[in-house]
Amino acid sequence: MTDTPSPAGALARYTQAPDPGSLLALNFGFARARALGTALELGVFSALARAPRTAPELAADLGCDPRGVRDLLAVLEEFGLLEEGSGPQAADGGRRLAPTELARAYLVDGEPGCLGGHFADVLGQWDRWATLTSVVRTGERSGDLGAPAARGRNPGLFGGAFPLAVRVAFDAVRRLRPVPAGRVLDLACGAGEWGIALAAADPGARVTAHDDPALLAEARARAEEFGVGGQFRFVPADFDDPPFEDAGFDTVVLAHAGRFAGPTETARLLREAARVLRPGGTLLVADVMRPEPGGPSLSRPMLALSLLVNTADGAVLAVDEYRALMEEAGVTAKECVTRGLVTAQTGERR
């Protein structure tokens, strides 16, 4: 005779299982990213930074559907990106919203710390992520994001994270003390944070910033912002044959290019860096690198997966792998510091 299941016994199977909330949050992550992207595309944060508004007022200003704006604002408030603003009560009794301090710092157009361009380029990878199952199943990769010569197509990705990257660069330069920096080549400079940090630490440094013209414009503006523009010159990129003489620099920086380009191209870039570096000169390599065993992974696994999807050869290399590539290029690895995701490794040209 089969026992009849009891409601309590059936319920126990579910109440005693782990809470699936974290799984559901993962499953909905794509929607959260799209909500933020839509708010940036519509200019929601910039509009509300100019003056707090109710949902109907903002909808009228942006020429959008009132219901859609109301629902989007509710989500942004739940994200902690909007809060009730000051000012007179709205005629309809609605709440006027304004950006929080976090959103005002990083999501308002025209602010020095705006990350809007960076978010836009990352969200531009949307369709590529749909190929993840195929890439994992077959190992066949077709992303074109990593080629150095194509960096100008994604200025928000390679230069748009300056507000975060510059803090890391200044801290690493302070801790590593690669000064006097002398004649500096910032190879694939992005928005120029590493050259700026070196110029600020050494007023005698003269920095050559090298990258795609779309990125050099940002680097020039940032160097002026930090008051070191007079120490810079800007050379449009030729990654196949950089126009620099042998042993012409005292310091060469290669930052945040290797993981996109992949090990083979990184090795070539390091050989090029060594060629233009004088004997005894300093190579400074900065990138997201795999931590030592037992170290915190932070978001490195997700970044590695992103490189798998979006680049042909990109990878998050270990610190030891970078050191080996430096040795092969004729550079002896020296000091190394890690701050958050980013590791900065120095070396001396033999």
C-alpha positions in Angstrom: 0.0 0.0 0.0 1.4 3.4 -1.0 1.5 6.1 1.6 -0.4 9.2 0.7 2.0 12.2 0.7 1.2 14.8 3.4 1.1 18.5 2.6 3.7 19.0 5.4 6.1 16.5 3.9 5.7 17.9 0.4 6.3 21.4 1.6 9.5 20.3 3.5 11.1 19.4 0.2 11.0 23.1 -0.7 11.4 24.8 2.6 14.5 22.8 3.4 16.2 23.4 0.1 18.5 26.4 -0.4 16.8 29.7 -1.2 16.8 30.1 -5.0 16.7 33.9 -4.8 20.3 34.3 -5.9 19.7 32.2 -8.9 16.7 34.2 -9.9 18.8 37.4 -9.5 21.4 36.0 -11.9 18.7 35.1 -14.4 17.4 38.7 -14.4 20.8 40.3 -14.6 20.5 41.0 -18.3 17.3 43.0 -17.6 19.0 45.2 -15.0 21.8 46.1 -17.4 19.2 46.9 -20.1 17.3 49.2 -17.8 20.5 51.1 -16.9 21.4 51.3 -20.6 17.9 52.7 -21.5 18.2 55.3 -18.9 21.5 56.5 -20.2 20.3 56.4 -23.8 17.3 58.6 -22.9 19.4 61.0 -20.8 17.4 60.4 -17.7 20.1 61.1 -15.2 21.3 64.2 -17.0 17.8 65.6 -17.2 17.1 65.0 -13.5 20.4 66.5 -12.5 19.4 69.8 -14.1 16.2 69.8 -12.0 14.2 67.2 -10.1 11.1 66.1 -11.9 8.1 63.8 -11.5 7.6 61.0 -13.9 5.0 62.8 -16.0 7.2 65.9 -16.1 10.2 63.9 -17.3 8.2 62.0 -19.8 7.0 65.3 -21.3 10.6 66.7 -21.4 12.0 63.6 -23.0 9.1 63.0 -25.4 8.5 59.5 -23.9 5.5 57.4 -22.8 4.5 58.4 -19.2 3.9 54.8 -18.1 7.2 53.7 -19.4 9.0 56.5 -17.7 7.2 55.9 -14.4 8.2 52.2 -14.4 11.8 52.9 -15.4 12.2 55.5 -12.7 10.9 53.1 -10.1 13.5 50.5 -11.1 16.3 53.1 -11.0 15.2 54.2 -7.6 15.3 50.6 -6.5 18.8 50.4 -7.9 19.8 53.2 -5.5 20.4 55.6 -8.4 17.5 58.0 -7.8 16.1 59.6 -4.7 13.5 62.2 -3.8 14.7 65.7 -4.8 14.1 69.1 -3.2 11.8 71.8 -4.5 8.2 72.7 -4.4 5.6 70.0 -4.4 4.4 69.0 -7.8 0.9 70.2 -8.8 -0.2 66.6 -9.2 1.2 65.6 -5.8 3.8 63.3 -7.4 7.3 62.8 -6.2 10.1 64.7 -7.9 13.2 62.5 -8.3 16.9 63.4 -8.6 20.1 61.4 -9.1 21.8 60.0 -6.0 25.4 61.0 -5.3 26.6 57.9 -7.0 24.6 58.5 -10.1 25.5 62.2 -10.2 29.2 61.4 -10.1 29.2 58.7 -12.8 26.0 58.8 -14.9 25.5 62.5 -15.8 26.7 63.7 -19.1 29.4 66.3 -18.9 30.7 65.4 -15.5 34.4 64.5 -15.4 33.6 61.1 -13.9 30.9 60.1 -16.4 31.0 56.4 -17.3 28.2 56.6 -19.9 30.5 55.9 -22.8 32.0 52.9 -21.1 28.6 51.5 -20.3 27.4 52.1 -23.8 30.4 50.1 -25.3 29.9 47.2 -22.9 26.2 47.1 -23.7 27.2 47.1 -27.3 28.4 43.5 -26.7 24.8 42.4 -26.1 24.5 40.3 -29.3 27.9 38.7 -28.8 26.9 37.2 -25.5 24.2 35.3 -27.4 27.0 33.2 -28.9 28.4 32.0 -25.6 26.8 28.6 -25.7 28.3 28.0 -29.2 31.7 29.3 -28.1 31.8 27.1 -25.0 30.6 24.1 -27.0 32.9 24.4 -30.0 35.8 26.6 -28.8 35.4 28.6 -32.0 35.8 32.3 -31.4 35.1 35.2 -33.8 35.0 38.4 -31.6 37.0 41.3 -33.1 37.3 43.4 -30.0 40.9 42.6 -29.1 42.8 43.7 -32.1 45.0 46.7 -31.1 44.3 48.4 -34.5 40.6 48.3 -33.8 40.7 50.1 -30.4 39.3 53.3 -31.9 35.9 51.6 -32.6 35.3 51.3 -28.8 36.7 54.5 -27.2 34.3 54.0 -24.3 35.7 50.6 -23.5 39.4 51.5 -23.8 39.3 55.0 -22.5 35.9 55.5 -20.8 36.8 53.9 -17.5 39.3 56.7 -16.8 37.5 57.9 -13.5 38.2 54.4 -12.0 41.5 53.7 -13.8 43.2 56.9 -12.8 42.9 56.2 -9.1 44.6 52.8 -9.6 47.4 54.4 -11.8 48.2 57.1 -9.2 48.2 54.6 -6.4 50.5 52.1 -8.3 52.9 54.8 -9.3 53.1 56.0 -5.7 53.8 52.5 -4.4 56.2 51.4 -7.2 58.0 54.8 -7.5 59.3 54.3 -11.1 60.7 57.8 -11.0 62.5 59.7 -12.4 60.4 58.5 -15.4 62.4 60.6 -17.9 61.3 60.0 -21.5 58.0 58.0 -21.2 56.2 56.1 -23.9 52.6 55.2 -23.0 52.0 52.5 -25.6 48.2 52.0 -26.3 47.6 54.8 -23.8 43.8 54.7 -23.7 42.7 57.8 -21.8 46.3 58.4 -20.6 45.9 57.7 -16.9 49.3 56.0 -16.5 51.2 58.7 -18.4 49.4 61.3 -16.4 50.3 59.6 -13.1 54.0 59.4 -14.1 54.0 63.1 -15.3 52.4 64.2 -12.0 55.0 62.2 -10.0 57.9 63.5 -12.1 57.6 67.1 -13.4 60.7 66.4 -15.5 59.0 63.5 -17.4 58.1 63.9 -21.0 55.3 61.6 -22.1 54.6 60.3 -25.6 51.0 59.1 -25.7 50.4 56.5 -28.5 47.0 55.2 -29.5 44.2 55.5 -32.0 43.2 59.1 -32.7 39.8 58.6 -31.1 41.5 57.8 -27.8 44.2 60.4 -28.1 41.6 63.1 -28.0 40.4 61.9 -24.6 44.0 61.5 -23.4 44.8 65.1 -24.4 41.7 66.4 -22.6 42.6 64.4 -19.4 46.2 65.5 -19.4 45.0 69.1 -19.6 42.5 68.4 -16.8 45.4 67.3 -14.5 47.6 70.2 -15.5 50.3 68.1 -17.1 49.4 68.7 -20.8 52.6 70.6 -21.4 54.6 67.4 -20.6 52.8 65.4 -23.3 53.0 64.8 -27.1 50.5 62.7 -28.9 51.4 60.2 -31.7 48.6 58.5 -33.7 48.8 54.7 -33.5 50.6 52.4 -35.9 50.5 49.2 -34.0 52.2 47.2 -36.8 55.2 49.4 -37.1 55.3 52.0 -34.2 57.4 55.0 -35.3 59.9 55.0 -32.5 63.6 54.5 -32.5 65.5 51.8 -30.7 66.3 52.6 -27.0 64.6 56.0 -27.3 62.7 55.9 -23.9 63.5 55.6 -20.2 60.1 54.3 -19.3 57.5 52.4 -21.4 54.0 51.7 -20.2 51.7 48.9 -21.6 48.4 49.0 -19.7 45.1 47.2 -20.3 46.0 46.1 -23.9 47.3 42.5 -23.3 44.1 40.8 -22.0 42.2 42.0 -25.1 45.0 41.2 -27.6 45.8 37.7 -26.3 49.2 36.0 -25.4 50.7 36.0 -28.9 50.0 39.7 -29.6 51.0 40.6 -26.0 54.3 39.0 -26.5 54.8 41.0 -29.7 53.9 44.3 -27.9 56.3 43.5 -25.1 59.1 42.9 -27.6 58.3 46.2 -29.2 58.3 47.9 -25.7 61.7 46.4 -25.0 63.1 47.5 -28.3 62.3 51.1 -27.7 63.4 51.0 -24.1 67.0 51.9 -23.2 69.1 49.3 -21.3 68.3 49.8 -17.6 65.1 51.5 -18.4 61.7 50.6 -16.8 58.9 48.7 -18.3 55.6 49.1 -16.5 52.9 46.6 -17.4 49.4 47.0 -15.9 46.4 44.7 -16.6 43.8 42.5 -15.0 45.8 39.4 -14.1 44.9 36.1 -12.5 45.6 36.2 -8.8 48.1 34.0 -7.0 46.5 30.7 -5.7 44.2 31.4 -2.9 43.8 35.1 -3.8 40.4 36.7 -4.2 39.0 36.2 -7.7 36.7 39.3 -7.6 35.2 39.6 -11.1 38.1 38.1 -13.0 36.2 34.9 -14.1 33.5 37.0 -15.7 36.1 39.2 -17.4 37.8 36.1 -18.8 34.4 34.8 -20.0 33.8 38.2 -21.7 37.1 37.9 -23.5 36.2 34.5 -24.7 33.0 35.8 -26.2 34.2 39.2 -27.5 37.8 38.6 -28.7 39.5 36.2 -31.0 42.5 35.5 -28.6 42.0 37.6 -25.4 42.6 36.0 -22.0 43.3 37.0 -18.4 46.9 35.9 -17.9 48.5 35.1 -14.6 51.2 37.3 -13.1 53.8 34.6 -13.8 52.8 34.4 -17.4 53.4 38.1 -17.8 56.7 37.8 -16.1 57.7 35.0 -18.5 56.8 37.1 -21.5 58.8 40.0 -20.1 61.8 37.8 -19.6 61.5 36.5 -23.2 61.5 40.1 -24.4 64.7 40.9 -22.5 63.2 42.5 -19.4 63.9 41.3 -15.9 60.7 41.4 -13.7 61.0 43.6 -10.6 58.3 44.9 -8.3 54.6 44.0 -8.5 51.6 45.5 -6.8 47.9 44.7 -7.0 45.0 47.0 -6.3 41.6 45.4 -6.7 41.4 43.8 -10.2 44.5 45.5 -11.5 48.1 44.3 -11.2 51.1 46.6 -12.1 54.4 44.8 -12.7 57.7 46.7 -13.3 60.7 45.3 -15.1 64.2 46.4 -16.1 65.5 46.3 -19.6 68.6 44.2 -19.7 
